[in-house]
Amino acid sequence: MRQTLLFALLALALATAQAHARLESAVPPADGTVTYSPNEIRLTFSEPVEPALTGIALTDAAGKKVATGKAAVDPKNGAVLVVPLPQPLAPGTYKVAWHAVAADSHKTTGTFGFTLKP
Ligand SMILES: [Cu+2]
């Protein structure tokens, strides 16, 4: 029954790998253009994320950090992180560098940009 054990281990390894929080979608959309200053940034992950260990750094085209409010998980969906933007953004290009920790404690990171062109 050695083969059964190997299959069980393989299935476990695959299940663990899939529990990483991948970014599935964002508002504003990754590499997209918006015509209004968003009042929040929403990131939808493939898995629920730990709010205390998940967040973003928002920078403008010059690489200057843009102030954001406290990131929180959407009460209706633990896989959605909501980051309020207390100040309206000036037109331009922005970069979102995100980091997320899923329930399995694995960390994932990524970046995407969006453009505000009113
Ligand atoms: Cu994981």
py3Dmol code that shows the C-alpha trace and the ligand (Angstrom):
import py3Dmol

protein = """\
ATOM      1  CA  MET A   1       0.000   0.000   0.000  1.00  0.00           C
ATOM      2  CA  ARG A   2       3.035   2.185  -0.458  1.00  0.00           C
ATOM      3  CA  GLN A   3       1.456   3.722  -3.567  1.00  0.00           C
ATOM      4  CA  THR A   4      -1.658   4.766  -1.641  1.00  0.00           C
ATOM      5  CA  LEU A   5       0.521   6.599   0.857  1.00  0.00           C
ATOM      6  CA  LEU A   6       2.382   8.372  -1.930  1.00  0.00           C
ATOM      7  CA  PHE A   7      -0.874   9.469  -3.521  1.00  0.00           C
ATOM      8  CA  ALA A   8      -2.121  10.730  -0.162  1.00  0.00           C
ATOM      9  CA  LEU A   9       1.057  12.766   0.335  1.00  0.00           C
ATOM     10  CA  LEU A  10       0.835  14.157  -3.191  1.00  0.00           C
ATOM     11  CA  ALA A  11      -2.806  15.151  -2.694  1.00  0.00           C
ATOM     12  CA  LEU A  12      -1.893  16.850   0.588  1.00  0.00           C
ATOM     13  CA  ALA A  13       0.974  18.747  -1.066  1.00  0.00           C
ATOM     14  CA  LEU A  14      -1.325  19.955  -3.859  1.00  0.00           C
ATOM     15  CA  ALA A  15      -4.031  21.016  -1.411  1.00  0.00           C
ATOM     16  CA  THR A  16      -1.462  22.979   0.604  1.00  0.00           C
ATOM     17  CA  ALA A  17      -0.091  24.696  -2.483  1.00  0.00           C
ATOM     18  CA  GLN A  18      -3.573  25.752  -3.532  1.00  0.00           C
ATOM     19  CA  ALA A  19      -4.204  27.400  -0.173  1.00  0.00           C
ATOM     20  CA  HIS A  20      -1.845  30.264  -1.003  1.00  0.00           C
ATOM     21  CA  ALA A  21      -3.676  33.545  -1.467  1.00  0.00           C
ATOM     22  CA  ARG A  22      -3.384  34.511  -5.132  1.00  0.00           C
ATOM     23  CA  LEU A  23      -4.717  37.872  -6.286  1.00  0.00           C
ATOM     24  CA  GLU A  24      -7.718  37.153  -8.490  1.00  0.00           C
ATOM     25  CA  SER A  25      -9.002  40.656  -9.190  1.00  0.00           C
ATOM     26  CA  ALA A  26      -8.704  44.244  -8.077  1.00  0.00           C
ATOM     27  CA  VAL A  27     -10.641  47.514  -8.123  1.00  0.00           C
ATOM     28  CA  PRO A  28      -9.253  49.653  -9.713  1.00  0.00           C
ATOM     29  CA  PRO A  29      -8.394  46.816 -12.105  1.00  0.00           C
ATOM     30  CA  ALA A  30      -4.762  45.752 -12.505  1.00  0.00           C
ATOM     31  CA  ASP A  31      -3.178  47.635 -15.409  1.00  0.00           C
ATOM     32  CA  GLY A  32      -6.480  49.408 -15.964  1.00  0.00           C
ATOM     33  CA  THR A  33      -7.516  53.041 -16.251  1.00  0.00           C
ATOM     34  CA  VAL A  34     -10.151  54.725 -14.120  1.00  0.00           C
ATOM     35  CA  THR A  35     -11.761  58.114 -14.770  1.00  0.00           C
ATOM     36  CA  TYR A  36     -12.525  58.967 -11.129  1.00  0.00           C
ATOM     37  CA  SER A  37     -10.473  58.949  -7.950  1.00  0.00           C
ATOM     38  CA  PRO A  38     -11.400  55.713  -6.160  1.00  0.00           C
ATOM     39  CA  ASN A  39     -12.256  56.045  -2.471  1.00  0.00           C
ATOM     40  CA  GLU A  40     -10.893  52.589  -1.766  1.00  0.00           C
ATOM     41  CA  ILE A  41      -8.806  49.809  -3.271  1.00  0.00           C
ATOM     42  CA  ARG A  42     -10.334  46.331  -3.187  1.00  0.00           C
ATOM     43  CA  LEU A  43      -8.286  43.193  -3.684  1.00  0.00           C
ATOM     44  CA  THR A  44      -9.995  39.847  -4.159  1.00  0.00           C
ATOM     45  CA  PHE A  45      -7.833  36.846  -3.288  1.00  0.00           C
ATOM     46  CA  SER A  46      -8.312  33.158  -4.009  1.00  0.00           C
ATOM     47  CA  GLU A  47      -8.447  32.407  -0.274  1.00  0.00           C
ATOM     48  CA  PRO A  48      -9.460  34.193   2.917  1.00  0.00           C
ATOM     49  CA  VAL A  49      -6.588  36.351   4.175  1.00  0.00           C
ATOM     50  CA  GLU A  50      -5.378  37.370   7.621  1.00  0.00           C
ATOM     51  CA  PRO A  51      -6.297  41.068   7.874  1.00  0.00           C
ATOM     52  CA  ALA A  52      -3.510  41.912  10.340  1.00  0.00           C
ATOM     53  CA  LEU A  53      -0.862  40.510   7.978  1.00  0.00           C
ATOM     54  CA  THR A  54      -2.302  41.604   4.634  1.00  0.00           C
ATOM     55  CA  GLY A  55      -1.969  45.037   3.119  1.00  0.00           C
ATOM     56  CA  ILE A  56      -0.675  47.259   0.364  1.00  0.00           C
ATOM     57  CA  ALA A  57       1.839  50.003  -0.272  1.00  0.00           C
ATOM     58  CA  LEU A  58       0.523  52.564  -2.752  1.00  0.00           C
ATOM     59  CA  THR A  59       3.032  54.733  -4.604  1.00  0.00           C
ATOM     60  CA  ASP A  60       2.662  57.378  -7.296  1.00  0.00           C
ATOM     61  CA  ALA A  61       4.575  57.660 -10.579  1.00  0.00           C
ATOM     62  CA  ALA A  62       7.492  59.335  -8.764  1.00  0.00           C
ATOM     63  CA  GLY A  63       7.683  56.418  -6.316  1.00  0.00           C
ATOM     64  CA  LYS A  64       6.334  58.554  -3.472  1.00  0.00           C
ATOM     65  CA  LYS A  65       4.222  56.729  -0.916  1.00  0.00           C
ATOM     66  CA  VAL A  66       0.529  57.636  -0.923  1.00  0.00           C
ATOM     67  CA  ALA A  67      -1.284  57.611   2.429  1.00  0.00           C
ATOM     68  CA  THR A  68      -3.960  54.945   2.800  1.00  0.00           C
ATOM     69  CA  GLY A  69      -6.408  54.127   5.563  1.00  0.00           C
ATOM     70  CA  LYS A  70      -6.325  50.959   7.620  1.00  0.00           C
ATOM     71  CA  ALA A  71      -6.787  47.835   5.530  1.00  0.00           C
ATOM     72  CA  ALA A  72      -9.682  45.584   6.556  1.00  0.00           C
ATOM     73  CA  VAL A  73     -11.273  42.405   5.313  1.00  0.00           C
ATOM     74  CA  ASP A  74     -14.758  42.724   3.819  1.00  0.00           C
ATOM     75  CA  PRO A  75     -17.131  41.434   6.560  1.00  0.00           C
ATOM     76  CA  LYS A  76     -19.111  39.577   3.881  1.00  0.00           C
ATOM     77  CA  ASN A  77     -16.093  37.959   2.205  1.00  0.00           C
ATOM     78  CA  GLY A  78     -12.861  37.085   4.022  1.00  0.00           C
ATOM     79  CA  ALA A  79     -11.000  36.860   0.708  1.00  0.00           C
ATOM     80  CA  VAL A  80     -11.556  40.566  -0.055  1.00  0.00           C
ATOM     81  CA  LEU A  81      -9.224  43.195   1.376  1.00  0.00           C
ATOM     82  CA  VAL A  82     -10.494  46.790   1.396  1.00  0.00           C
ATOM     83  CA  VAL A  83      -8.031  49.662   1.742  1.00  0.00           C
ATOM     84  CA  PRO A  84      -9.659  53.093   2.150  1.00  0.00           C
ATOM     85  CA  LEU A  85      -8.123  56.100   0.398  1.00  0.00           C
ATOM     86  CA  PRO A  86      -8.789  59.091   2.670  1.00  0.00           C
ATOM     87  CA  GLN A  87      -7.510  61.673   0.145  1.00  0.00           C
ATOM     88  CA  PRO A  88      -8.551  61.928  -3.509  1.00  0.00           C
ATOM     89  CA  LEU A  89      -5.772  60.832  -5.864  1.00  0.00           C
ATOM     90  CA  ALA A  90      -4.305  63.250  -8.394  1.00  0.00           C
ATOM     91  CA  PRO A  91      -4.411  62.127 -12.033  1.00  0.00           C
ATOM     92  CA  GLY A  92      -1.462  59.891 -12.853  1.00  0.00           C
ATOM     93  CA  THR A  93      -0.136  56.375 -12.654  1.00  0.00           C
ATOM     94  CA  TYR A  94      -0.020  54.411  -9.419  1.00  0.00           C
ATOM     95  CA  LYS A  95       1.571  51.198  -8.248  1.00  0.00           C
ATOM     96  CA  VAL A  96       0.035  48.820  -5.729  1.00  0.00           C
ATOM     97  CA  ALA A  97       2.493  46.480  -3.982  1.00  0.00           C
ATOM     98  CA  TRP A  98       0.438  43.969  -2.018  1.00  0.00           C
ATOM     99  CA  HIS A  99       1.309  41.288   0.496  1.00  0.00           C
ATOM    100  CA  ALA A 100      -1.076  38.680   1.798  1.00  0.00           C
ATOM    101  CA  VAL A 101      -1.032  35.893   4.349  1.00  0.00           C
ATOM    102  CA  ALA A 102      -3.524  33.071   3.932  1.00  0.00           C
ATOM    103  CA  ALA A 103      -4.988  30.821   6.613  1.00  0.00           C
ATOM    104  CA  ASP A 104      -2.124  28.348   6.083  1.00  0.00           C
ATOM    105  CA  SER A 105       0.266  31.199   7.104  1.00  0.00           C
ATOM    106  CA  HIS A 106       1.968  31.259   3.689  1.00  0.00           C
ATOM    107  CA  LYS A 107       2.856  34.720   2.410  1.00  0.00           C
ATOM    108  CA  THR A 108       2.349  35.879  -1.151  1.00  0.00           C
ATOM    109  CA  THR A 109       3.227  39.225  -2.715  1.00  0.00           C
ATOM    110  CA  GLY A 110       2.718  41.016  -6.000  1.00  0.00           C
ATOM    111  CA  THR A 111       2.453  44.365  -7.715  1.00  0.00           C
ATOM    112  CA  PHE A 112       0.206  45.949 -10.295  1.00  0.00           C
ATOM    113  CA  GLY A 113      -0.430  49.410 -11.618  1.00  0.00           C
ATOM    114  CA  PHE A 114      -3.419  51.509 -12.559  1.00  0.00           C
ATOM    115  CA  THR A 115      -3.894  54.914 -14.131  1.00  0.00           C
ATOM    116  CA  LEU A 116      -6.246  57.703 -13.100  1.00  0.00           C
ATOM    117  CA  LYS A 117      -7.177  59.767 -16.134  1.00  0.00           C
ATOM    118  CA  PRO A 118     -10.249  61.929 -15.483  1.00  0.00           C
TER     119      PRO A 118
END
"""
ligand_1 = """\
1
CU
Cu 0.059 28.177 1.260
"""
view = py3Dmol.view(width=600, height=400)
view.addModel(protein, "pdb")
view.setStyle({"model": 0}, {"cartoon": {"style": "trace"}})
view.addModel(ligand_1, "xyz")
view.setStyle({"model": 1}, {"stick": {}})
view.zoomTo()
view.show()
